[in-house]
Amino acid sequence: MSGDILRLRWTGAAPRLQSERLIMRGPEPDDFPAFAAMWSDRDVIRYITKDPLNEENSWFGFLRIAGHWPMMGYGYWMVIEKDTGDLVGEVGFVDFKRTLTPSLKGQPEIGWVFAAAAHGKGYATEAAKAALEWGDEHFNGARMSCIIDIDNAPSIRVAKKCGFTESARTKYKDDDIIIFHRGEKN
């Protein structure tokens, strides 16, 4: 670890993961239309950002996600439904350098976002568990974190099913959030 940044040794493209119903792989240019549609849907983003993203801001977000893998050695996977081949969400680890108290510096932060059509199917839990299994193998026991809006009951359930426990309540960008931790010091 260098300073407050957790980096893994870069080994190439994002690894491909599979679960019972999902394929998780690195972002590809052809994923952008489905990614942009997901981030423009109010039902999807209501607990993440104030307003749906336009195409320009979705593109910035897409590139930020893609850039994590070569810079940090970890990042987000695009989540593909095996039966249809459709992109249904994204899940993975980031270091967004959030200005947040308490700080998440040096902790891989997991997150997930799923298209409205994928809500209620258990995909978020399934994908997050696959990502965490990968993280357990690569982060050498580091404490992992996630932040969730206090009103986002479905994501809070996912976090708890994945072994996260509430650590603190605070504000992030004027929103009330809960910080969850899993792993070392938990």
C-alpha positions in Angstrom: 0.0 0.0 0.0 1.3 3.4 -1.0 0.2 6.2 1.3 -3.5 6.1 1.8 -4.2 4.3 -1.5 -4.9 0.6 -1.7 -3.5 -0.7 -5.0 -3.2 -4.1 -6.3 -0.5 -5.2 -8.8 -2.0 -4.7 -12.2 -2.3 -8.0 -14.1 -4.2 -7.0 -17.2 -7.9 -6.9 -18.0 -10.5 -7.2 -15.4 -10.9 -10.8 -14.4 -14.1 -12.6 -15.6 -16.2 -13.9 -12.8 -19.3 -16.1 -12.9 -22.1 -16.9 -10.5 -25.1 -19.1 -11.0 -27.1 -16.6 -13.1 -24.5 -13.9 -13.9 -21.3 -13.2 -15.8 -19.2 -10.3 -14.5 -16.5 -8.8 -16.8 -14.7 -5.6 -17.4 -16.5 -2.8 -19.2 -16.5 -2.7 -23.0 -17.4 0.1 -25.3 -20.6 -1.7 -26.4 -21.8 -1.6 -22.8 -22.2 2.2 -22.8 -25.8 2.4 -24.1 -27.2 0.1 -21.4 -25.0 1.8 -18.8 -26.3 5.2 -19.8 -29.9 4.0 -19.8 -29.4 2.6 -16.3 -28.0 5.9 -15.0 -30.7 8.0 -16.6 -33.5 6.0 -14.8 -34.8 7.8 -11.7 -35.8 4.5 -10.1 -32.2 3.3 -10.3 -30.4 6.4 -9.1 -32.8 7.8 -6.5 -30.5 6.9 -3.6 -27.2 7.5 -5.4 -27.4 10.9 -7.0 -30.0 13.7 -7.1 -30.7 13.7 -10.8 -30.5 11.2 -13.6 -27.3 11.4 -15.6 -27.4 12.7 -19.1 -25.3 11.0 -21.8 -22.2 13.2 -21.2 -22.2 12.6 -17.4 -22.8 8.9 -18.0 -19.8 8.8 -20.3 -17.6 10.4 -17.6 -18.9 7.8 -15.1 -18.3 5.0 -17.6 -14.7 6.1 -18.2 -14.1 6.5 -14.4 -15.2 2.9 -13.9 -13.1 1.6 -16.8 -10.1 3.6 -15.5 -10.1 1.9 -12.1 -8.8 -1.4 -13.4 -5.5 -0.1 -15.0 -4.9 2.5 -12.3 -5.8 0.5 -9.1 -5.8 -3.2 -10.1 -9.5 -3.4 -9.1 -12.7 -1.8 -10.2 -16.3 -2.5 -11.3 -17.5 -5.4 -13.3 -20.3 -5.1 -15.8 -23.0 -7.6 -14.7 -24.5 -9.6 -17.6 -27.5 -11.9 -17.2 -26.5 -15.3 -18.5 -29.9 -16.2 -19.9 -30.3 -13.0 -22.0 -26.8 -11.6 -22.4 -28.2 -8.2 -21.2 -26.2 -5.9 -19.1 -28.3 -5.7 -15.9 -25.9 -3.8 -13.6 -22.5 -3.1 -12.2 -20.7 -4.2 -9.1 -17.1 -3.8 -7.8 -14.6 -2.0 -5.8 -13.5 1.7 -6.1 -11.4 4.4 -4.5 -13.4 7.5 -5.2 -11.3 9.7 -2.7 -14.5 10.7 -1.0 -14.4 13.6 1.4 -16.1 11.7 4.2 -15.9 11.4 8.0 -15.0 8.9 9.1 -12.6 8.3 6.2 -12.6 5.3 3.9 -9.0 5.9 2.9 -7.1 2.7 2.2 -10.3 0.6 2.3 -11.7 -1.0 -0.9 -15.3 0.4 -1.2 -17.8 -2.0 -2.8 -20.8 -0.7 -4.6 -23.6 -2.0 -6.9 -26.1 -0.5 -9.2 -28.8 -2.5 -11.1 -31.2 -1.7 -13.9 -34.8 -1.4 -12.7 -35.8 -4.6 -14.6 -33.2 -6.5 -12.5 -34.5 -5.3 -9.1 -36.0 -7.9 -6.8 -34.3 -10.8 -8.5 -31.4 -11.2 -6.0 -28.8 -10.2 -8.6 -27.2 -7.5 -6.4 -26.6 -10.0 -3.6 -25.4 -12.7 -6.0 -23.0 -10.3 -7.8 -21.8 -8.7 -4.6 -21.0 -12.1 -3.1 -19.0 -13.0 -6.2 -17.1 -9.7 -6.1 -16.4 -10.1 -2.3 -15.0 -13.6 -2.9 -12.6 -12.1 -5.4 -11.8 -9.3 -3.0 -11.2 -11.7 -0.1 -8.5 -13.4 -2.3 -6.9 -10.1 -3.4 -7.1 -7.6 -0.6 -5.3 -9.7 2.0 -7.9 -9.3 4.7 -8.3 -5.5 4.3 -11.4 -4.0 5.8 -13.9 -3.4 3.0 -16.5 -0.6 3.2 -19.7 0.6 1.5 -21.9 3.6 1.9 -25.7 3.4 1.6 -28.4 6.1 1.8 -30.3 5.6 5.0 -33.6 5.1 3.1 -32.2 2.5 0.7 -33.6 -0.6 2.4 -32.9 -3.0 -0.5 -29.2 -2.1 -0.5 -28.9 -2.2 3.2 -30.3 -5.8 3.0 -27.7 -6.7 0.4 -24.9 -5.3 2.6 -26.1 -7.3 5.6 -26.5 -10.5 3.6 -22.9 -10.0 2.4 -21.5 -9.8 6.0 -21.3 -6.0 6.4 -22.2 -4.4 9.6 -23.1 -0.8 10.3 -20.2 1.3 11.5 -21.3 4.9 11.4 -24.0 7.3 10.3 -22.9 10.5 8.7 -23.6 12.8 5.8 -22.2 12.7 2.3 -23.0 15.5 -0.1 -25.9 16.6 2.2 -27.4 13.1 2.2 -27.7 10.9 5.3 -25.8 7.7 4.8 -24.7 4.7 6.7 -21.1 3.4 6.5 -20.8 -0.4 6.6 -17.7 -2.4 7.1 -16.7 -6.0 6.6 -13.4 -7.6 7.4 -10.4 -6.5 9.5 -11.3 -4.4 12.5 -15.0 -5.3 12.1 
